[in-house]
Each structure stands twice: as C-alpha cells, then as structure tokens.
Amino acid sequence: MVEFAGWEMPLQYPTGINQEHLAVREACGLFDVSHMGKICVRGLQATEFLSYATLNDPAKLKVGAGQYSMLPNDRGGLIDDLYIYRQAEADYLVVCNAANSTAVWAHLQVLAAPYELELVDESMAWVLIAVQGPTSLLLLSRLVEGDLLAVKKNRTLPARLGEYPVTLARTGYTGEEGFEIFARPNDSVAIFKALIAAGAVPCGLGARDTLRLEAGFPLFGHEFAADTNPLCSDYAWVVKDKEFYGRAAMWDAPCRHWLVGLKLLQRGIARQGYHVTKGDRVVGWVTSGTISPLTRESIAMAWLEAPLSEQGTLLTVEVRGQQLPATVVKPPFYHPSVS
C-alpha cells in the first residue's frame, strides 16, 4: 500500500505486478480507481461551457456516450487530461486524475462564472471500479442483467450488478476490452468481492501503469504536463478546431519536440527524466519506461526533438551512466484485444 494523491492505494497485491499485468492481457483484471475526481456540470450552458473549457467537442456526444478530452491552460499546455460522459442533454460527468482534482475543480469554477450552469464535486459520491481484459465482458455478463454486447465502445449502460444499481461505461485505461463501473460507496465492497469471486484478479497501481504504457496511453505528469503541447503528439486528434481557453498559445506554437515511443535494444529500464541522446548531444527526455511484462522488451515514451521523431531513428538513452541503443517506434507497443 502506498500514499497516492491523499489516498491509500494498492501498489500491488500478493500476486505481483507482472502477474496482475498478464491477468489483464490474458483474462480479466480488477482495479479500484475510486480516487479519480468526478465533477458534474449541469445547466443550460453546460455544453457551451465544456466546449470552451476542454479540447475535444462535447457537443458531438450523444446522451449516454463518453469521450477522451483534455483541460488546457493559458500557455499551450494542460491542466489535466479527462474523460467526459454526457449523462443527459445538459448534464455531464467529468472524470479527472486524482492528483489534479483540486486544480481541475478550481479552474472549472473560475471559467464557469459567466455561464448558466451548476458545478458539483461528486468525487466522494461514487466509487469507480475497472474490469479489464479479454474475458471481462463474459465475466460481467454472468453478474449483470442486460446485453453487454450491445454496448458500444465509449457508451454507458444503467444496470444492476446483482442487487446493486450501477452504471457501466465501456471505457478503460489498459487498452483491453472492459468496463468501468460507477457505483454507490456503500455497495462497493460487495461488488468488488463479487467480481473477485467471479474470477477477476485484483490489480494495483503498478500494473495499471505498465498496462497503459504498453498500450501507448499517456499519463498526466509524465507524457503531458503544464508545458507540453498535445498538438505535438499522436493525441493531436483530441484538439478540435474551435474556440477554447488558451487556444492561441497552443494552436500557434511550433512543435520543437514530439512525443514518441522508444524500444531499447539492450536490457535496461529507461526511467522518467533520463536523457535521450544522439551522439554526444541531448535531444530529448524519457517520460515513462518499463520492461514489458508481456513481451519482455524495454519500452518507453519520450519527448524528442521533432526532426529525430521519425520511426526507425537510432538514438541512445542514458541509463545509470551507460548509453543504451534505442530506436523510435510508434505506440502501442502491443496491439490489444479491444475492438
């Protein structure tokens, strides 16, 4: 157990990070991610407000759908990345990272002042449990009424898990098939135990990080930060051509660095902050790195000088005083089962 953003969180269970990781890739893993921030935006101008406050376009969301988005600052970077669900015509749920929930809440309150809407911090009103892996849909189908096959990616479904009312979202952060379950706190222990009894393997923060990295998913505080421009990454698709807060600083900025994937060609772990070099020159920095529990390859993500970001470019990474050869690749590092 470790302290994380004011919560006590499992880094790993007795099975260990590698086994938890493989359980998600091969069968079904279970994560308690109730620490995520959850903010409701309701009112006549909720859509207009979120369109200005975030980078994706919430107006394109149908009721019962969700989208990946980002919260920009005024200097071309980010305050956080988010998931936004449209619960009703003028009712949205914004899910943000636990470590940034206070900053997200404060920023949204300031931006919301001119709009006709209500902001409600519901972070403590809901637990969030992620069920992920190629057998997750089959496992949940044994416990949940309704046709889960009919729920499309990024859609939600009100349901009952046993006797407990829940909302299922066909979303997740592992790259695998799966659902995230919004439930009432008083029901959470019973739901978690029922999922374990059905065969889901409990997983901690360690496996969550190796899984998202293997799938090529960014993590705020690593790949993205207050001074990194998402337009200079493969996540530029999130930034829609519309009016949004801080647009000029982001839209007009040149991409001097580009977010890339790296594979080390020798054994070693490229950790956050390690230098990426070309000859005797530092040309970038590692944002995340690990040994893939699935492929046993040394993988990483890094910000790299834009002219060197082409796939196949040979570089070196400084790992504990050694210069280890690496090559630029396009994430994901593994192509998961998700449809």
C-alpha positions as CSV (number, residue, x, y, z in Angstrom):
1,M,0.0,0.0,0.0
2,V,1.2,3.5,-0.9
3,E,0.1,7.1,-0.4
4,F,-1.2,8.5,-3.6
5,A,-2.9,11.9,-4.0
6,G,-4.2,11.7,-0.5
7,W,-5.5,8.2,-0.8
8,E,-4.1,4.9,0.4
9,M,-3.7,2.8,-2.7
10,P,-2.5,-0.7,-3.5
11,L,0.7,-0.6,-5.5
12,Q,0.4,-4.4,-5.9
13,Y,-1.4,-7.4,-4.5
14,P,0.5,-10.6,-3.4
15,T,0.4,-12.0,-6.9
16,G,2.8,-9.2,-8.0
17,I,2.8,-6.6,-10.8
18,N,3.8,-8.9,-13.6
19,Q,1.1,-11.5,-12.9
20,E,-1.5,-8.8,-12.5
21,H,-0.5,-7.3,-15.8
22,L,-0.7,-10.7,-17.5
23,A,-4.1,-11.4,-16.0
24,V,-5.4,-8.3,-17.7
25,R,-3.8,-9.2,-21.0
26,E,-4.9,-12.8,-20.9
27,A,-8.1,-12.9,-18.8
28,C,-9.6,-10.3,-16.5
29,G,-8.2,-7.8,-14.0
30,L,-10.0,-5.6,-11.5
31,F,-8.9,-2.1,-10.4
32,D,-10.3,0.2,-7.7
33,V,-10.0,3.6,-9.2
34,S,-12.4,5.4,-6.9
35,H,-9.7,8.0,-6.2
36,M,-10.4,9.7,-9.6
37,G,-12.1,13.1,-9.4
38,K,-15.7,13.2,-10.5
39,I,-17.3,16.6,-11.3
40,C,-20.8,17.1,-12.6
41,V,-21.5,20.0,-15.0
42,R,-25.3,20.7,-15.3
43,G,-27.3,23.5,-16.8
44,L,-28.5,25.2,-19.9
45,Q,-25.0,26.3,-21.0
46,A,-23.1,23.1,-19.9
47,T,-22.3,22.1,-23.4
48,E,-21.2,25.6,-24.4
49,F,-19.0,25.8,-21.3
50,L,-17.3,22.4,-21.7
51,S,-16.7,23.2,-25.4
52,Y,-14.7,26.3,-24.3
53,A,-13.1,24.7,-21.3
54,T,-11.9,21.4,-22.9
55,L,-10.1,20.5,-26.2
56,N,-12.5,17.8,-27.6
57,D,-16.0,18.6,-28.7
58,P,-18.7,17.6,-26.1
59,A,-21.4,18.8,-28.4
60,K,-20.8,15.7,-30.5
61,L,-21.6,13.4,-27.6
62,K,-24.9,11.6,-27.6
63,V,-26.6,11.1,-24.2
64,G,-25.0,8.0,-22.7
65,A,-21.7,8.5,-24.5
66,G,-18.2,9.5,-23.4
67,Q,-15.1,10.9,-24.9
68,Y,-11.4,11.4,-24.0
69,S,-10.5,15.1,-23.6
70,M,-8.0,17.5,-22.1
71,L,-8.2,20.7,-20.0
72,P,-5.9,23.3,-21.5
73,N,-4.1,26.1,-19.6
74,D,-3.3,29.5,-21.0
75,R,0.3,28.8,-22.1
76,G,-0.2,26.0,-24.6
77,G,0.0,23.1,-22.1
78,L,-2.5,21.2,-20.0
79,I,-4.0,21.2,-16.5
80,D,-5.1,17.6,-16.9
81,D,-6.5,15.0,-19.3
82,L,-10.1,13.9,-18.7
83,Y,-12.9,11.6,-19.6
84,I,-16.3,13.3,-20.2
85,Y,-19.6,11.5,-20.1
86,R,-22.9,13.0,-21.3
87,Q,-25.5,11.8,-18.7
88,A,-28.4,13.9,-20.1
89,E,-29.0,16.7,-22.6
90,A,-27.5,19.3,-20.2
91,D,-25.7,17.1,-17.7
92,Y,-22.1,15.9,-17.9
93,L,-19.7,14.0,-15.7
94,V,-16.1,15.0,-15.9
95,V,-13.6,12.3,-14.6
96,C,-10.1,13.6,-13.9
97,N,-6.9,12.4,-12.3
98,A,-6.9,12.2,-8.5
99,A,-3.6,14.2,-8.2
100,N,-5.1,17.0,-10.2
101,S,-8.7,17.0,-9.0
102,T,-8.3,20.1,-6.8
103,A,-6.6,22.1,-9.7
104,V,-9.3,20.9,-12.1
105,W,-12.1,21.9,-9.8
106,A,-10.6,25.3,-9.1
107,H,-10.0,26.0,-12.8
108,L,-13.5,25.0,-13.8
109,Q,-15.1,27.2,-11.1
110,V,-13.2,30.2,-12.5
111,L,-14.1,29.5,-16.1
112,A,-17.8,28.7,-15.2
113,A,-18.5,32.2,-13.7
114,P,-20.1,33.7,-16.9
115,Y,-22.2,30.6,-17.7
116,E,-25.6,29.5,-16.6
117,L,-24.8,26.1,-15.0
118,E,-24.0,24.3,-11.8
119,L,-20.8,22.6,-10.9
120,V,-21.0,19.8,-8.3
121,D,-18.0,17.9,-6.9
122,E,-19.2,14.3,-6.7
123,S,-15.8,12.7,-6.2
124,M,-16.9,11.1,-2.9
125,A,-20.4,10.2,-4.1
126,W,-19.3,7.4,-6.4
127,V,-16.8,4.6,-6.4
128,L,-15.2,3.6,-9.7
129,I,-14.2,0.0,-10.4
130,A,-12.5,-1.0,-13.7
131,V,-12.9,-4.5,-15.0
132,Q,-10.5,-5.0,-17.9
133,G,-9.3,-7.9,-20.1
134,P,-10.4,-10.2,-23.0
135,T,-12.7,-12.2,-20.7
136,S,-14.1,-9.2,-18.9
137,L,-17.3,-9.0,-20.9
138,L,-18.1,-12.7,-20.4
139,L,-17.4,-12.3,-16.6
140,L,-19.6,-9.3,-16.2
141,S,-22.4,-10.9,-18.3
142,R,-22.8,-13.5,-15.6
143,L,-23.4,-10.8,-13.0
144,V,-25.2,-8.0,-14.8
145,E,-28.6,-8.0,-16.4
146,G,-28.8,-6.7,-19.9
147,D,-27.0,-7.3,-23.2
148,L,-23.4,-6.0,-22.7
149,L,-22.5,-6.9,-26.3
150,A,-24.9,-4.2,-27.4
151,V,-23.0,-1.5,-25.5
152,K,-20.6,0.1,-28.0
153,K,-17.1,1.5,-27.1
154,N,-17.4,4.8,-25.1
155,R,-21.1,4.2,-24.3
156,T,-22.8,3.8,-20.9
157,L,-25.5,1.5,-19.6
158,P,-27.6,1.8,-16.4
159,A,-27.7,-1.7,-15.0
160,R,-27.9,-3.9,-11.9
161,L,-24.9,-5.9,-10.7
162,G,-26.7,-8.5,-8.6
163,E,-28.9,-6.4,-6.3
164,Y,-26.8,-3.2,-6.7
165,P,-27.6,-0.4,-9.1
166,V,-24.6,0.6,-11.2
167,T,-23.7,2.5,-14.4
168,L,-21.4,0.6,-16.8
169,A,-19.1,2.5,-19.1
170,R,-17.4,0.7,-21.9
171,T,-14.1,2.5,-21.3
172,G,-10.8,1.9,-19.6
173,Y,-7.1,2.7,-19.4
174,T,-5.4,-0.6,-20.2
175,G,-6.0,-0.9,-23.9
176,E,-8.0,-4.1,-23.4
177,E,-11.7,-4.8,-23.6
178,G,-13.6,-3.9,-20.5
179,F,-16.0,-1.7,-18.5
180,E,-15.7,0.9,-15.7
181,I,-18.4,0.6,-13.1
182,F,-19.8,3.6,-11.3
183,A,-21.5,2.5,-8.0
184,R,-22.6,3.8,-4.6
185,P,-19.9,3.7,-1.9
186,N,-22.0,1.5,0.4
187,D,-22.2,-1.1,-2.3
188,S,-18.6,-1.1,-3.3
189,V,-17.1,-3.8,-1.1
190,A,-19.9,-6.3,-2.0
191,I,-19.4,-5.5,-5.7
192,F,-15.6,-5.9,-5.5
193,K,-15.9,-9.2,-3.7
194,A,-18.5,-10.5,-6.3
195,L,-16.1,-9.6,-9.1
196,I,-13.2,-11.5,-7.5
197,A,-15.5,-14.5,-6.8
198,A,-16.4,-14.5,-10.5
199,G,-12.7,-14.7,-11.4
200,A,-11.4,-11.2,-11.8
201,V,-7.8,-10.7,-10.5
202,P,-7.3,-7.6,-8.3
203,C,-4.6,-5.3,-9.6
204,G,-2.8,-2.3,-8.2
205,L,-1.2,0.9,-9.4
206,G,1.9,-0.8,-10.6
207,A,0.1,-3.0,-13.2
208,R,-2.1,-0.1,-14.2
209,D,1.0,1.9,-15.1
210,T,2.7,-0.9,-17.1
211,L,-0.5,-1.7,-18.9
212,R,-1.3,1.9,-20.0
213,L,2.3,2.3,-21.1
214,E,2.3,-0.9,-23.1
215,A,-0.9,0.3,-24.8
216,G,0.7,3.7,-25.6
217,F,-1.6,5.7,-23.3
218,P,-0.3,9.0,-21.9
219,L,-0.3,9.8,-18.2
220,F,-0.5,13.4,-17.0
221,G,2.6,14.3,-15.0
222,H,4.6,12.0,-17.3
223,E,3.8,12.4,-21.0
224,F,1.7,15.5,-20.6
225,A,2.2,18.4,-18.3
226,A,1.7,22.2,-18.0
227,D,4.3,22.9,-20.6
228,T,3.7,20.1,-23.2
229,N,1.6,20.8,-26.2
230,P,-0.7,17.9,-27.2
231,L,-0.7,19.1,-30.8
232,C,2.9,17.8,-30.9
233,S,1.8,14.2,-30.3
234,D,-0.3,11.4,-31.7
235,Y,-3.1,12.8,-29.5
236,A,-3.4,15.9,-31.6
237,W,-6.8,14.4,-32.7
238,V,-8.2,15.4,-29.3
239,V,-7.7,19.2,-30.1
240,K,-10.7,20.3,-32.2
241,D,-10.6,23.4,-34.4
242,K,-12.9,25.6,-32.3
243,E,-12.7,28.4,-29.8
244,F,-11.2,27.1,-26.5
245,Y,-9.4,28.5,-23.5
246,G,-5.7,29.2,-24.3
247,R,-6.2,28.4,-28.0
248,A,-3.7,30.9,-29.3
249,A,-0.8,29.7,-27.1
250,M,-1.4,26.1,-28.1
251,W,-2.5,26.4,-31.8
252,D,0.2,28.8,-32.9
253,A,3.1,27.2,-31.0
254,P,5.8,25.4,-33.1
255,C,6.4,21.7,-32.4
256,R,10.1,21.7,-31.4
257,H,9.7,18.3,-29.7
258,W,7.4,15.4,-30.5
259,L,6.1,12.6,-28.2
260,V,7.4,9.2,-29.4
261,G,7.7,5.6,-28.4
262,L,11.1,4.1,-27.8
263,K,12.4,0.5,-27.7
264,L,15.8,-0.1,-26.0
265,L,17.9,-2.6,-28.0
266,Q,19.7,-3.7,-24.8
267,R,18.4,-4.7,-21.4
268,G,17.7,-1.8,-19.1
269,I,14.8,0.5,-17.9
270,A,14.6,4.0,-19.3
271,R,13.0,5.8,-16.4
272,Q,11.3,9.2,-16.3
273,G,13.8,12.1,-16.7
274,Y,16.6,10.0,-18.3
275,H,18.3,11.8,-21.2
276,V,17.8,10.7,-24.8
277,T,21.0,11.4,-26.8
278,K,22.2,11.5,-30.4
279,G,26.0,11.2,-30.5
280,D,27.2,13.5,-27.6
281,R,24.1,15.7,-27.7
282,V,21.0,15.5,-25.5
283,V,18.0,15.5,-27.9
284,G,15.1,14.6,-25.5
285,W,13.9,13.1,-22.3
286,V,12.1,10.0,-21.2
287,T,8.6,10.4,-19.7
288,S,7.8,6.8,-18.8
289,G,9.6,3.4,-19.1
290,T,9.4,-0.2,-18.1
291,I,10.2,-3.8,-19.1
292,S,7.0,-5.0,-20.7
293,P,5.7,-7.9,-18.6
294,L,4.2,-9.4,-21.8
295,T,6.9,-9.0,-24.4
296,R,9.9,-8.6,-22.0
297,E,11.1,-5.7,-24.2
298,S,12.3,-2.4,-22.7
299,I,9.8,0.2,-23.7
300,A,9.5,3.9,-23.1
301,M,7.8,7.1,-24.2
302,A,9.8,10.3,-24.6
303,W,9.7,13.9,-25.9
304,L,12.2,14.1,-28.7
305,E,13.5,16.9,-31.0
306,A,11.0,16.9,-33.8
307,P,13.4,16.2,-36.7
308,L,14.5,13.0,-34.9
309,S,11.0,11.7,-34.3
310,E,10.7,9.5,-37.4
311,Q,10.1,5.8,-36.8
312,G,13.4,3.8,-37.0
313,T,15.6,6.7,-35.9
314,L,18.5,5.3,-33.9
315,L,19.4,7.0,-30.6
316,T,20.8,6.2,-27.2
317,V,19.3,6.5,-23.7
318,E,21.5,7.3,-20.7
319,V,20.7,4.6,-18.2
320,R,22.8,4.7,-15.0
321,G,25.8,6.1,-16.7
322,Q,25.6,3.8,-19.7
323,Q,24.5,4.8,-23.2
324,L,22.0,2.1,-24.4
325,P,20.9,2.0,-28.0
326,A,17.3,2.6,-28.8
327,T,15.0,3.1,-31.8
328,V,12.0,5.3,-32.3
329,V,8.7,3.3,-32.7
330,K,5.1,4.2,-32.9
331,P,3.0,3.1,-29.9
332,P,1.2,1.0,-28.9
333,F,3.9,-1.5,-28.0
334,Y,1.3,-4.2,-28.0
335,H,-1.9,-4.5,-30.0
336,P,-4.6,-5.5,-27.5
337,S,-7.9,-7.3,-28.0
338,V,-10.1,-4.3,-27.7
339,S,-12.4,-3.9,-30.7
